Amino acid sequence: MSQSDKVKVSEAEAMEVAEASREKSWRKPSFLRDLFLGDFRLDLIHPYPLPPSEEEERPEFRAFYNAFHEFLRTEVDSVEIDATGEYPEHVVDGLRKLGAFGMKIPKEYGGLGFNQTEYQKIMHLLGSCDGNLSALLSAHQSIGVPQPLKLFGSDELKKKYLPRCAAGEISAFALTETQVGSDPARLLTSAVRTEDGDYVINGEKLWCTNGTIADLLVVMARDPESKKISAFVVEADWPGVKVEHRCHFMGLRALANAVISFTDVRVPAENLIGEEGKGLKIALTTLNDGRLSIPNGAVGSAKICLEICRKWANERVQWGKPVGKHEAIAHKISDMAAYTYAMEAIADLATQMADSGRYDIRLEAAACKEWNTERGWHIVDETMQIRGGRGYETEKSLAARGEEPIGVERMMRDYRINRIFEGSSEIMHLFMAREAVDKHLQVAGSIIDPRKSWEEKATDFVQKMVPFYAAWYPTRWFGWSFYPRYQEFGRLGGHLRFVERNTRKLAREVFHGMVVHGPKLQNKQAFLFRLVDVANELFAMAASVSRAKALKDARRPEAAKAEELADAFCRMSRRRIRQLFRDLWSNDDVRKYKLALRVLDGKHTWMERGILNVDASARQMKPDTVFGQAPERAPVDRPVGTH
Ligand SMILES: Cc1cc2nc3c(=O)[nH]c(=O)nc-3n(C[C@H](O)[C@H](O)[C@H](O)COP(=O)(O)OP(=O)(O)OC[C@H]3O[C@@H](n4cnc5c(N)ncnc54)[C@H](O)[C@@H]3O)c2cc1C
């Protein structure tokens, strides 16, 4: 029986589960939500909230930052952590002593009480040097026990567990199962209520980061009858909790990642986080803020790439001049600098917005996660290209030959997962696309809903659609977005005028998509994803310009340089946005989808001739097991495809 046969969940049922866990109300303003509706709310991001400079930071935080920096420099050997695939005890203990496991935990519970801005400065720093430590600390406090407890836990739960987390008991987050990746509807782990009100959990979780060393787990499990998913704090040493397997990956080699089984694990009623049945909503809300760690880390990674490339492209001479002065490489470097600036602009902005508490940042956090991880990956890849053969060589090998041990290959291995976990790039697009059409579904949803009768459709058409669109649609065409509007932004004002004009265009195209594709729009991912890409580019442009202006107004010494980078980034972005709009209506989407269906159907297996195919490679890898039977749960060290 194939994995997908084990639980039958239709597309509609999967969508229902996702809808049920979706936060439907917007109680606070959201820049991106308004952008999708054609309103460019510059007032929400301008004046840009610059994070405090070193001198303006709380002395307590600066002292921690400096100590942490020194600890990384003197105590952490990232090459060795990667090579051994283990976190050295003295490093984990050192982190405990520093209080790093309690950065985000309020002081009243023994933590350091950092706000998002402070915590993200640490993630930014870690992103530049050690993916393994980033994952350890971030899985613990961005998604592990502290964050959902802070947001949803009862006072008793907070008092019981937060001090333990702050003192360095490590926590993990367990949602994924073999059949549950992006789609939680297939969740099998069960939580059955006992007569005395406790719960009994049974099931198995996959890829639980920190799982092999965790003391505490957040576990998502569902009531087999109501099918509702709840979140629980489970202690790793309770009877019935067992680490079945440690998983190993392409990068993040020290990740203490586990398959964990739960056999009749009795969980006291008070360990339920929030309300019963609200588990997925809790997980999603936790991720609204939690999701900011990866894009902030990505900024750190981009910056170290920029430094590596700047130095190498100056130093390395080929064909009579430094490689950085050959146009092909020069362009890579200028793109890298401009993208790094824009990545920091949106990450800092979303982080500051989260701290202010005045905004709903669920879309901005998703945009940052998607945009920064994708741009960051491109930057890491270009860094390898610029370093050439040395980019592909390991740090140890470089050092053994007497060259500077610069670990681009390690960074590439460690970085790649950022596009997959905590919401893959595709899922971030889907999440944003759903919100892009939300208002239209509210107003015109019944027209395209096959379950509604003709009378209901007619009533909604007259009472809802006509009044809304009669006022809304024409105003998505008009508005003064030409000079002298935004002239106070100097040479960057033109970019804001572009953003405003194209915000209206974006809203029109969302609407046109609904009119042209009707109910089929939800399956038109290529169309929807382009709209999301436009929104993300507009967001990055607006944030970049607003940041440059704030630096200028604050008379920061880097202001003129920021303006140069913002201008370079906006020019690139404008070209991309124009292309994305063009591709909306002139593309090969249908043809490509049909071809994919034929490929999936095996019609093009002739293209796979002449290779040692996947089954053969896997069989070659496990000579002692009978192929077709469930493999032993022993770590398998040789990767598939190595011949
Ligand atoms: C190193 C590592 C650490 C992890 N840590 C944790 C952890 O601590 N806790 C935890 O619970 N989980 C963890 N995960 C799981 C991680 O969050 C999942 O890998 C992720 O959610 C994607 O699920 P999947 O890999 O099963 O991919 P799938 O969901 O099977 O998706 C496969 C591909 O299809 C795409 N896709 C899926 N659905 C759609 C759709 N509707 N439209 C378009 N594209 C789609 C995906 O983007 C992906 O590219 C970890 C995974 C790894 C590899």
The ligand as a MOL file (V3000), in Angstrom:
LIG
                    3D

  0  0  0     0  0            999 V3000
M  V30 BEGIN CTAB
M  V30 COUNTS 53 58 0 0 0
M  V30 BEGIN ATOM
M  V30 1 C 15.5570 19.4470 8.2080 0
M  V30 2 C 14.0970 19.4940 8.4910 0
M  V30 3 C 13.6440 19.9620 9.7060 0
M  V30 4 C 12.2730 19.9770 9.9780 0
M  V30 5 N 11.8380 20.3600 11.2340 0
M  V30 6 C 10.5270 20.1810 11.5500 0
M  V30 7 C 10.0640 20.3690 12.8940 0
M  V30 8 O 10.8300 20.7300 13.7860 0
M  V30 9 N 8.7710 20.1050 13.1600 0
M  V30 10 C 7.8790 19.6990 12.2050 0
M  V30 11 O 6.7040 19.4880 12.5130 0
M  V30 12 N 8.2820 19.5610 10.9140 0
M  V30 13 C 9.5740 19.7690 10.5770 0
M  V30 14 N 10.0020 19.5770 9.2820 0
M  V30 15 C 9.0200 19.3130 8.2530 0
M  V30 16 C 8.8820 20.4580 7.2580 0
M  V30 17 O 8.1840 21.5080 7.8240 0
M  V30 18 C 8.2170 19.8530 6.0130 0
M  V30 19 O 9.2700 19.2380 5.2940 0
M  V30 20 C 7.5220 20.8580 5.1710 0
M  V30 21 O 6.3400 21.2330 5.8140 0
M  V30 22 C 7.1700 20.3120 3.8020 0
M  V30 23 O 6.5590 19.0690 3.9010 0
M  V30 24 P 7.0670 17.8480 3.0080 0
M  V30 25 O 8.5370 17.8390 3.0530 0
M  V30 26 O 6.3610 16.6270 3.4310 0
M  V30 27 O 6.6300 18.2420 1.5550 0
M  V30 28 P 5.1770 18.0240 0.8200 0
M  V30 29 O 4.1330 18.6610 1.6330 0
M  V30 30 O 5.0700 16.5600 0.5690 0
M  V30 31 O 5.4370 18.8100 -0.4670 0
M  V30 32 C 6.3330 18.3860 -1.5150 0
M  V30 33 C 6.4970 19.5580 -2.4700 0
M  V30 34 O 5.2300 19.9220 -2.9980 0
M  V30 35 C 4.9340 21.2820 -2.7020 0
M  V30 36 N 3.5060 21.3870 -2.4100 0
M  V30 37 C 2.8030 20.7610 -1.4400 0
M  V30 38 N 1.5100 21.1210 -1.4890 0
M  V30 39 C 1.3940 21.9870 -2.5200 0
M  V30 40 C 0.3070 22.6990 -3.0940 0
M  V30 41 N -0.9260 22.6300 -2.6090 0
M  V30 42 N 0.5620 23.5230 -4.1330 0
M  V30 43 C 1.8010 23.6440 -4.6470 0
M  V30 44 N 2.8620 22.9900 -4.1570 0
M  V30 45 C 2.6610 22.1690 -3.1000 0
M  V30 46 C 5.7910 21.6340 -1.5040 0
M  V30 47 O 6.0690 23.0200 -1.4400 0
M  V30 48 C 7.0380 20.8270 -1.8160 0
M  V30 49 O 7.8160 21.5310 -2.7370 0
M  V30 50 C 11.3570 19.5650 9.0010 0
M  V30 51 C 11.8270 19.1180 7.7560 0
M  V30 52 C 13.1700 19.0530 7.5120 0
M  V30 53 C 13.6270 18.4980 6.1950 0
M  V30 END ATOM
M  V30 BEGIN BOND
M  V30 1 1 1 2
M  V30 2 1 2 3
M  V30 3 2 2 52
M  V30 4 2 3 4
M  V30 5 1 4 5
M  V30 6 1 4 50
M  V30 7 2 5 6
M  V30 8 1 6 7
M  V30 9 1 6 13
M  V30 10 2 7 8
M  V30 11 1 7 9
M  V30 12 1 9 10
M  V30 13 2 10 11
M  V30 14 1 10 12
M  V30 15 2 12 13
M  V30 16 1 13 14
M  V30 17 1 14 15
M  V30 18 1 14 50
M  V30 19 1 15 16
M  V30 20 1 16 17
M  V30 21 1 16 18
M  V30 22 1 18 19
M  V30 23 1 18 20
M  V30 24 1 20 21
M  V30 25 1 20 22
M  V30 26 1 22 23
M  V30 27 1 23 24
M  V30 28 2 24 25
M  V30 29 1 24 26
M  V30 30 1 24 27
M  V30 31 1 27 28
M  V30 32 2 28 29
M  V30 33 1 28 30
M  V30 34 1 28 31
M  V30 35 1 31 32
M  V30 36 1 32 33
M  V30 37 1 33 34
M  V30 38 1 33 48
M  V30 39 1 34 35
M  V30 40 1 35 36
M  V30 41 1 35 46
M  V30 42 1 36 37
M  V30 43 1 36 45
M  V30 44 2 37 38
M  V30 45 1 38 39
M  V30 46 1 39 40
M  V30 47 2 39 45
M  V30 48 1 40 41
M  V30 49 2 40 42
M  V30 50 1 42 43
M  V30 51 2 43 44
M  V30 52 1 44 45
M  V30 53 1 46 47
M  V30 54 1 46 48
M  V30 55 1 48 49
M  V30 56 2 50 51
M  V30 57 1 51 52
M  V30 58 1 52 53
M  V30 END BOND
M  V30 END CTAB
M  END
